[in-house]
Amino acid sequence: MYLWNTTRRLNAWSDQCRLRYGGRIQKVSVNAGFSCPNRDGTVGFGGCTFCNNEGFSPSYCKPSTSITRQIDMGLSFLRKRYPRTSMFVAYFQAYTNTHAPLEQLKSLYGEALSHPDISGIVIGTRPDAVDEDILGYIASLSHETSYVKVEYGLESCYDDTLHRINRGHSFADSRRALEMTADKGIAVGGHLLFGLPGESRERMLDQVHLINQLPLNSIKFHQLQIVSGTAMAQQYREHPEAFELFSLDDYLSFMVRFIGHLRPDIMVERISGEVPLPYNEGISWGRIRADQVMVRLEELLAKGNTWQGKYYEAG
């Protein structure tokens, strides 16, 4: 059951957190030193062509630092920035955070959850890196802690795109993993990336109908950014004509359309990504922050009298 903040035109994850938990939930990122199946040879090498985690990870997130120490450093910063936070959860963010033997996962997750100021866990992973045993253990954590969620990098609903960016899994794998996770009673999040090579604006928009069929509780949207140190950055330098990167205004117009078709019970956690300017080799939106992009989007939704799910048709 969900209740919208009726002053807004989308089902914001932050609003749902305040309704359910009485305040803001803030994630404390940790880097536990995982790799990825498409980096270490399990399914391939090289990793996703767009990925350089250094461009997105807080400076304190170093696998050489213990999880407890990373949490302590993260909390010292986040408490100052978000003084009204009511709950902190550990966010296993970098790379594939279920890509290890179960006993190792139990030790790593257990260390985070044993921190006295951590009330839950969010686990970022890939659709091809979970199984019944791992999900069964994660489900058991929900009986011991306040907040448990698994976030999957979907990136695209199209197999040709997934192959092009070296994901190493299919959309069928994504659907299967999300259904397995939801069947365990675990909250399910997803990430979708707009602007990948080979996808027209209309093809990107058509994904909303596939996303609506998935058992997602929440979703994060990101615009493609060309991050230095990646295979995609090299591709962009060699063939910039192959990329149709979003300007801020174009992206906002696109998101108005996408949100209008999005299933209304899916919580929107974010609608854009941020990479530090020194890492950005593509179109820059300047220093505008994700929360400011959200404000701009909601202004456009109001201007066009549009809201999340306005054009959604069940079934």
C-alpha positions, 0 to 999 in steps of 0.5 A, spaced: 500 500 500 502 506 498 500 513 499 502 519 495 504 526 497 498 529 494 502 536 493 507 532 488 506 529 481 510 523 482 511 517 487 517 519 490 521 514 494 523 520 499 516 521 501 514 514 502 520 513 507 517 519 511 510 516 511 513 509 513 519 511 517 517 518 520 523 521 516 529 521 511 533 514 510 540 516 508 544 511 505 552 510 507 556 507 501 561 502 503 566 498 498 567 491 500 572 490 495 567 486 490 569 484 483 563 483 477 562 477 473 564 481 467 570 483 469 573 477 473 572 472 467 566 469 470 562 471 464 567 476 461 572 481 461 573 488 461 566 490 465 561 494 462 563 499 457 560 505 461 563 504 468 568 507 472 566 506 479 571 512 482 567 517 478 561 515 483 564 513 489 565 517 495 572 518 497 572 514 503 570 508 500 576 504 499 576 496 500 582 497 504 578 500 509 574 496 514 567 496 513 566 499 520 571 504 519 567 506 512 561 507 515 564 511 521 567 516 516 560 516 512 556 518 518 561 523 520 559 527 513 552 525 512 550 527 519 552 534 517 549 534 510 543 531 512 541 533 520 534 531 519 535 524 517 532 519 522 535 512 519 542 510 516 542 504 512 549 501 509 549 501 501 553 496 498 554 500 492 561 499 488 561 493 483 557 487 484 555 486 491 553 478 491 558 476 487 562 472 492 561 465 496 555 466 501 559 465 507 563 471 505 557 475 504 554 473 511 560 476 514 560 482 510 553 484 511 553 482 518 559 487 519 555 493 517 549 491 520 552 490 527 554 497 527 550 501 532 548 506 527 546 502 521 538 500 521 538 496 514 542 494 508 541 496 501 545 491 496 547 493 489 548 487 484 547 484 477 541 480 475 546 474 474 549 474 480 544 472 485 541 465 487 536 462 491 541 461 497 543 468 497 536 471 496 534 466 502 539 469 506 538 476 504 530 475 506 532 473 513 535 479 514 528 483 514 526 479 520 532 482 524 533 489 521 528 495 519 530 496 512 532 491 506 533 492 499 536 489 493 538 494 487 539 491 480 543 494 475 538 493 469 541 499 464 537 497 458 531 492 456 534 490 450 539 485 449 542 488 443 544 494 447 546 489 453 551 486 448 553 492 446 555 495 453 558 488 455 553 487 460 554 479 460 547 478 461 540 478 458 533 482 459 530 475 461 536 474 466 533 481 469 526 479 469 528 472 472 532 475 478 527 481 480 521 475 480 526 471 484 527 477 489 520 479 489 518 472 491 522 472 497 519 478 500 525 482 499 524 490 496 526 490 489 530 496 486 532 497 479 537 502 475 535 504 468 540 508 463 538 513 458 542 515 452 546 508 451 549 507 443 544 504 438 537 507 442 533 512 439 529 516 444 522 513 442 526 506 443 528 508 450 521 511 451 518 504 449 522 501 455 517 503 460 512 498 458 517 493 459 519 496 466 511 496 468 511 489 468 517 488 472 516 487 480 519 493 482 518 497 488 523 503 486 527 505 480 533 510 479 534 513 472 540 516 470 542 519 463 548 517 460 555 520 462 561 519 458 566 517 464 573 518 463 577 511 464 572 507 461 571 503 454 566 508 452 570 514 453 575 511 448 569 510 443 566 517 444 573 520 442 573 516 436 566 516 434 562 522 437 557 521 432 555 515 434 552 518 441 546 522 442 547 525 449 542 528 452 542 536 454 539 538 460 532 540 457 532 534 452 532 530 458 527 533 462 522 533 456 524 526 455 523 524 462 516 528 462 514 523 457 517 517 461 514 519 467 507 519 464 507 512 462 510 509 469 506 505 473 504 509 479 506 505 485 513 504 483 517 509 487 522 514 483 528 514 487 532 519 483 531 521 475 538 523 474 546 521 475 551 526 477 559 524 475 564 529 478 566 534 472 573 532 472 571 525 470 565 527 465 568 527 457 561 528 454 555 533 455 556 537 461 550 540 465 554 544 469 554 544 477 546 542 477 545 537 483 540 531 482 535 534 487 535 541 483 534 536 476 528 533 480 525 540 482 525 542 474 522 536 472 516 537 477 515 544 474 515 541 467 510 536 470 505 541 473 506 546 467 504 540 462 498 538 467 502 531 467 503 526 473 506 519 474 502 514 471 497 519 467 497 515 461 499 508 464 494 502 462 494 496 467 495 489 463 
